[in-house]
Amino acid sequence: MSAALTRGARVNADITALLKARHTLLWVVTREERRVEAALVEASATAKYMVRFWDCARGITEVTDGKARVVVLEQDPGAALEYVRGDKGRRVYVMRDLHKWLDPVVLRRLRNLARELQETEVKEQRTIVILTPSAEVPPELAGHATVIDHPLPDRAEVAAI
């Protein structure tokens, strides 16, 4: 007898499917950054992507052998998006709190990049994940972003923890 999937496991399976389907922009709503980041790493690995993170304090980082390593100290969100554009690896870029930086220029860069990434080769496919506590997607991104409301852990997940 197999156990039913938890809500979190179902959402993670959906994220994996979206990555495999080459969605280029995901808007993930959560207040549990650490838990959801771990789920994104797992979903990305299943879809055969490497994960990098960006935030305005540390720039672009990746975790190797359990340790965070700075890839490039690019704190400006527009420049970070340009870095993503130039990268040729198959990666998921988790952008922490990018919603706070979405002025007209960054919005346009993000929209352009989301469109451009749809045309990349599979081995160079990149996806941008905006990790945010806000479900308010700017209207300019409504047609580009897939919104995922990552649920709080259900009883089975809490019991496992």
N, C-alpha and C positions, 0 to 999 in steps of 0.2 A: 504494500500500500504506500503510495507516494504522497508526501505532504504537499499541500497547496502552496503555491508561491506567495510570499509576502508581498505587500504593496511595494516596498522598496525593490524587491527582486523583479517585479513586473515592470517597474519604471526603468530599472537598469537594463532589462531585456529590450525595452523600447528604445533606449538610447543606443544600444548596440546595433539594433536594426536601422536606426536613423543614420548611424555612422557608415554602416555597410551600404546604405542607399545613397551615400555621398551628400548628405545634407551639409551645407557649409556654415550655417549659423544656427546655433541653439541658444535659447534664452532660458536658463535653468534658475527657477525661483526656489530659494531655500534660506533658512536662517541657521542651518547646521553646516557651515562651510567644510569643516574637516571630514565629517562623515560622507558628505556628498562628493568631495574631492576623491576620497578613497573609492567610492562607487564609480566615479568617472574614469579613474585609472583602470579599474577592473573591466568596465565596459569597453574602454578603448583597447585594452590588451586583447580582449575577445575578438574585436574587429580588426586587429593587427595594426594598431596605431601606437606611436609613442606619445607621451603626454609632456607638455611643457606648461608652465604657469607664468602669468604676468600679474604684477600689481605695481602700483605707483611707488612703493617703498623699496622693493627689491629688484625690480626689472624682470627679465625673463630668466626663469630657473627651471631645472629639471631634477628629478630624484633618481640617483643611481646608487646602487648598493645601500639603500636606506638613508642616504644623505642628500640633502638639498645642495645643489651646485648652481652658481650663477652662470648662465650662458652668456648673457650680455646685460650690462647694467643700463638698460634703457627704460627710464622712468616716464618719459613722455608717451601718452597713449597713441598719438598719431605716428610717432616714430616706431613704436612697438608694432603697430599694424603694418608699417612698411617693412619691418623685419620679417614678419610673417609672410608677406607677399614675396620676398626674396628667398625665403627658405625653400628648399627642394625636398625636404624629408616628408614622410607620411606621418603627420602629427595632428594631435588635438591640442589647441592652445586654449587653456582655461584662463579667461581674463577676469580677475577678481575686481569687483566694484567698477567695472568699466562704465556702467550706467551713469555714474557721477561725472564722467568726462565727456559725455556725448553732446558737445557743442556742434554747430553746423558743419565745421570742417571734419571733425572726427566721425560724425554721422555719415558724411559723404564718403570718406575713406573706407569706412566699414561696409557701406552698401556696395561700393565699387569692388572691394575685395571679395565680398560674398559672391558677387556675380562672376568675377574672374576665376575664383576657385572652382566653380562648377565646370570649367573647361580644362582643368589640369588633368594630367595623366594619373592613373590609379596609383602608381608608385610614389607620386608626389602630392597626393590628395591631402588637403589640410581642412580642418574644421575649427571654427572659433566657437567656444562656449563662453557665454557671458554668465558668470555666476553672481547672482544678485538676490537681495531680499525683496526686491520690488517686482511686482507682476506688471507694472506699467511699461509696456513696450512703446517706444516712440512711434508715432504713426508712420514715419519714414521707413521704419524697419518692419512694419506689419506684414508686408508681402515677402520678406526675406527670412525672418526668424521663425523657428519652430519653438513654441513656448512649452516648457516642461515644468510642472509644479511638482517638485520632489517632495514626497510626503514625509511626515514625521514617522519614526519607527512604529510599527504596529506591535501587538502583544508578543507575537512570535519573535520578532526582532529584538525587542527589549529583553525577553527571556534568554535569548542567545547571548546578549551582551552581558 
